Amino acid sequence: MRIARFWLNDEARFGVVDGPELRVLNGHPLVSGLEYTGDRVAMKEVKLLAPTVPSKVVCIGKNYAAHAAEIGEEVPDEPLIFLKPSTSIVGPGDSIVLPWQSEHVDLECELTIVIGKITKNIEPEDVDAHIWGYTIANDVTARDLQFEDGQWARSKGFDTFCPLGPWIETEFEVEGATLESRINGEVIQHADTTDMVFNVRDIVSHVSKNMTLLPGDIILTGSPAGITPIKNGDIIECEIEGIGTLLNPVQSQ
Ligand code: MG
C-alpha cells in the first residue's frame, strides 16, 4: 500500500494511492488507522507533500563501500549516524535551492525507512514491527562545506536539502531493490540494496540504542557511489524499484 500526503482545500491530508487517484483518509493513519472519507481525488489535481513530518531526520553515512571509497573514506565498523534538520525537508516537485555559501552541491539518492511506533533499545530481530514503510530521500550535500567544516550539520542541513517522497510504500521488499538517480535523464547512480554495508534491521536497532525514534521519524540509509554535482536548472530524479520516483528541479538562491 502506498500512503501519500497532499494539499487539499487548504489542508494537509493523507490518502492511499489507487492508480491515478488518492483515496482520502481521515486524520493521520498512524493515529486513526485507515479511515476512508469516501472521497477520491485525482493525483494530478493535488500537490503532493513530503509523506511524513518527522521529529528528526536520521542519516547513515558511508553505508556503501564504493561511495566511502569515492570520498576517500573507510567503511565504518558500526553504522555512522548524523542528523539533518526537519526544516531541510521538501516534497516531490519542490525546488532544491543551491545556497550561495557553496560551490559544490551533490545529490545522494537514498532508501529511507519510515518509523511506525516509538522505537527504543530494540534488537535487529524485532525491527520489522517498528517500520511503517519506505520512501525515497535525496541527502543533498554541500560537499565543499562538508570537508571545510569537519562536521556535517551545515553542509547537509540547508533548507531544501532533504527532498522526500513521493509516498510511503508499506509493502516494500528491501532485498535486491535497485536505486537509480538521474540528472536531466542521464543515469548518475545505479546500485542495489544488497550493496549496503549495514542492513535495515541492523541500522534501526543501532539507532534505537542511541536515540529514541518517534512515529514518522525517518532514517536515510546512505548513498551509493556516483555522487555528482547539481546545478541551476537541472531536473533530479531518484528512483527506487518498488517505491517510485522522486523528482525535484534545482535552482540558484
Ligand atoms: Mg547520504
Boltz pocket constraint, residues with backbone or C-beta under 6 A from the ligand:
constraints:
  - pocket:
      binder: B
      contacts: [[A, 59], [A, 60], [A, 61], [A, 108], [A, 110], [A, 139], [A, 220], [A, 222], [A, 223]]
      max_distance: 6.0
